[in-house]
Amino acid sequence: MNCLDTYALMEVICGNPKFSQLMNEEFVITDPTLAEFYVVLKRKYDEQTAQYWHRKLAPFCKPVARQTMINALVFREENKKQELSVFDSMGYIFSRENKHIFITGDKAFRNREGVLFIQK
């Protein structure tokens, strides 16, 4: 199962064929990632677009347990030179703990275990 980050979601809605095919595979999105995605869409487009994608993607969302959030923040702190976002750290650690593949185009995750890095 794939776990999509905000980078991957943006590429999907922009029609990037390298990412669009991900919608035909099994995937999950963490609740924090969908929240971040909502704000990104609202800022870049408008509230209506953000609400549309929120409704469309909500069935694929999974909550992140408190211990997973703690583990993600520890991971982020241990890798602070890479300036990882809180949301990406949560998605990555959630993916690792649930044996999912973390899908991103974020270069900070390029060579990490359990990551499918897709370059634009």
Buried (B, 14 or more C-beta within 10 A) or exposed (E): EBBBBBBBBBBBBEEBEEBEEBEEEEBBBBBBBBBBBBEBBBEEEEEEBBEBBBEEBEEBBBEBEEEBBEBBBEBBEEBEEBEBBEBBBBBBBBBBBEEBBBBBBBEBBEEBEBBBBBEE
